[in-house]
Amino acid sequence: MKARLAITGLITCAFLTPLIGHAADDQDKDRAHPKAFIKDSATTTAVKTKLAAEHLGSLAKIHVDTDANGVVTLSGTARSQEEIDKAVAIASKTKNVRSVNNELTIKKDD
């Protein structure tokens, strides 16, 4: 029984390997492709991690999104222009970020 299961697994792998290799040829051409999405998510996570390390007071109100071309968009609110400038600088220095769209606005906490 175990031998039959092992043989079935090997045969399945033999048929799927060419399909997986072909799928890798088109990566990053379509944002819906899982590898492109993971790359974008990794960049977004890296930016968020660096922002958190700086302990910006308005971090929870800063949203980060990365497109397939490495363009990061920062949106939401910050307490001051200094916090906005710092967030943009941090995002710009992050690996795989090609440019930063700054859509942050100043909003003093109530």
C-alpha positions as CSV (number, residue, x, y, z in Angstrom):
1,M,0.0,0.0,0.0
2,K,2.8,2.4,0.9
3,A,4.7,1.6,-2.3
4,R,1.6,2.2,-4.4
5,L,1.1,5.6,-2.7
6,A,4.8,6.5,-3.2
7,I,4.6,5.6,-6.9
8,T,1.4,7.6,-7.4
9,G,3.1,10.6,-5.7
10,L,6.1,10.4,-8.0
11,I,4.0,10.1,-11.1
12,T,2.0,13.1,-10.1
13,C,5.1,15.1,-9.4
14,A,6.5,14.1,-12.8
15,F,3.4,15.5,-14.5
16,L,3.2,18.7,-12.5
17,T,6.9,19.8,-12.7
18,P,6.7,21.0,-16.3
19,L,3.5,22.9,-15.5
20,I,5.1,24.7,-12.6
21,G,8.2,25.5,-14.6
22,H,6.1,27.0,-17.4
23,A,4.2,29.1,-14.9
24,A,7.4,30.7,-13.6
25,D,8.1,32.2,-17.0
26,D,5.2,34.6,-16.8
27,Q,5.8,35.8,-13.2
28,D,5.3,39.5,-12.5
29,K,3.5,40.1,-15.8
30,D,0.2,39.9,-14.1
31,R,-0.5,41.3,-10.6
32,A,-2.9,38.4,-10.0
33,H,0.0,36.0,-10.3
34,P,0.8,34.6,-6.8
35,K,4.5,35.3,-7.0
36,A,3.9,38.9,-8.0
37,F,1.5,39.3,-5.1
38,I,3.9,37.8,-2.6
39,K,6.7,40.1,-3.8
40,D,4.4,43.2,-3.4
41,S,3.3,42.0,0.0
42,A,6.9,41.4,1.1
43,T,7.8,45.0,0.1
44,T,4.7,46.4,1.9
45,T,5.6,44.4,5.0
46,A,9.2,45.7,4.9
47,V,8.0,49.3,4.8
48,K,5.5,48.7,7.6
49,T,8.2,47.1,9.7
50,K,10.6,50.0,9.3
51,L,7.8,52.5,10.1
52,A,7.0,50.6,13.3
53,A,10.7,50.6,14.3
54,E,10.7,54.4,14.2
55,H,7.7,54.5,16.6
56,L,5.8,57.1,14.6
57,G,2.8,58.2,16.7
58,S,0.4,58.0,13.8
59,L,1.6,54.6,12.5
60,A,-1.8,53.0,12.9
61,K,-3.3,55.7,10.6
62,I,-0.7,55.2,7.8
63,H,-1.7,52.7,5.1
64,V,1.0,51.2,2.9
65,D,0.3,49.5,-0.5
66,T,2.8,48.4,-3.2
67,D,2.0,47.8,-6.8
68,A,3.6,45.3,-9.1
69,N,6.2,47.8,-10.3
70,G,7.6,48.5,-6.8
71,V,5.7,51.8,-6.4
72,V,4.6,52.3,-2.7
73,T,1.6,54.4,-1.9
74,L,1.3,55.9,1.6
75,S,-2.2,57.1,2.5
76,G,-4.0,58.1,5.6
77,T,-3.1,60.7,8.2
78,A,-0.1,61.8,10.3
79,R,0.2,64.3,13.1
80,S,2.7,66.6,11.4
81,Q,4.6,67.3,8.2
82,E,7.7,65.9,9.9
83,E,6.0,62.5,10.4
84,I,4.9,62.5,6.8
85,D,8.5,63.4,5.6
86,K,9.9,60.7,7.8
87,A,7.5,58.0,6.5
88,V,8.2,58.9,2.9
89,A,12.0,58.8,3.6
90,I,11.7,55.4,5.3
91,A,9.6,54.0,2.5
92,S,12.0,55.4,-0.2
93,K,15.0,53.7,1.4
94,T,13.3,50.3,1.6
95,K,14.6,47.5,-0.7
96,N,12.6,46.9,-3.9
97,V,10.9,50.3,-3.7
98,R,11.2,52.2,-6.9
99,S,9.2,55.3,-5.9
100,V,6.7,56.5,-3.3
101,N,3.4,58.2,-3.8
102,N,2.6,60.3,-0.8
103,E,-1.1,60.7,-0.2
104,L,-0.7,61.4,3.5
105,T,-2.5,64.4,5.1
106,I,-2.0,66.1,8.4
107,K,-4.6,65.6,11.1
108,K,-4.0,66.5,14.7
109,D,-5.4,64.0,17.2
110,D,-8.5,65.1,19.0
